[in-house]
Amino acid sequence: MTDTNQQLFDRARAVIPGGVNSPVRAFRAVGGTPRFIARAQGPYMWDAAGQRYIDYIGSWGPMILGHGHPAVVEAVQRAVAEGFSFGAPTEREIELAEAILALMPSMEMVRLVSSGTEAAMSALRLARGATGRRHIVKFEGCYHGHADALLVKAGSGLATFGNPTSAGVPAEVVQHTLVLEYNNVAQLEEAFALHGHDIACVMIEAIAGNMNFVRATPEFARRCRELCTQHGALLVFDEVMTGFRVGLHGAQGVLGITPDLTVLGKVIGGGMPLAAFGGPRAIMEQLAPLGPVYQAGTLSGNPVATACGLATLKEIARPGFYETLSAKTRALAEGLRHAAADAGVPFSADCEGGMFGFFLLPQLPQNYGTVMTSDGARFNALFHGLLDRGVYIAPALYEAGFVSAAHAADDIGATIEAAREVFRTL
Ligand code: PMP
């Protein structure tokens, strides 16, 4: 098969490692040829061969309004005409900061950056700088971008800290990163008992979207908060994915937990490179130029990206936005569950706001180890079955999915029908 996508993939692989600029796009887990996207509108994307897909990736989260929302396009076009980048402050940065803070009560100040990786890395440095401590706690299955200190898997025990998950990360660089099991309260308590005096922060995806979709249990989230407070560590919610996605106030709003620092990305840029981190004034004022924690960026607060983010936030703050979005996402999850049950396929699904996850497992998993017991071959068959029927879900079983405001009942219905057909073949 040498269709247009295959030809482009061959050309891409000659000049770009793996043919892609971010690994999961290469379809390595599921096999087959990645689709090269030519354009997108509303809930749809079209590949280079002209095939249309209902898009449940939404650029991995940002496209909550769907593609090409008229108000966003207009705001971006206006901003482009005024200038691409100045390297000097703009009024629009203040407007975006004000809009974010108005929706996230835990944040008193915010700094804008260009990617989730940068935001999480900076929040981590700030947490260490503000507390004067070395250790950080993260959880297996949570992803916080690819800063060296965060590319870590669990060590052999609580005393040994983590091991790098990437070549090029010296063991010394992750020697202060403790990786614990998600939703394991006893292990968290033990870690604090052993190392609490030197833990700068606990970083968590409170609704995890990088091991498909796994919620922190209310008890686990509460213990994260209590133990941090008790031991003088900062609780950092990585809401790059969940911020303005699971609800207007993020996972912290859903769980009713106030973190010290929040990391944002994806939706706040509306599809342009923009991310942020923020928290209480006293902590944020530790950042340069006021404080000793260095952080900077040539394109930070970019005028076109902030225009895109502002226009997006304006739409999602409209009354009823998340009610409508949640109802659609729930209808999708429900429909998939029924279709799988009718075909006798073990299946579980969960969702919050415009984010969902499903598993070819009879029960929702609580941690990464259980997620990875999923049948990979079966997932791959489901993925390709859906793709062949014009439904584009994430090409890996450990990724969450996203519904946008542009998805109509017909799109959801067509997706469930496609899944019904594929489930019968599994
Ligand atoms: N944190 C979380 C929770 C994420 O999901 C991601 C990206 N998927 C990141 C951080 C990193 O963001 P970026 O890809 O923009 O660097």
Residues whose N, C-alpha, C, O or C-beta is under 5 A from the ligand:
A	BS01	PMP	S115 G116 T117 E118 Y143 H144 G145 E205 D238 V240 M241 G265
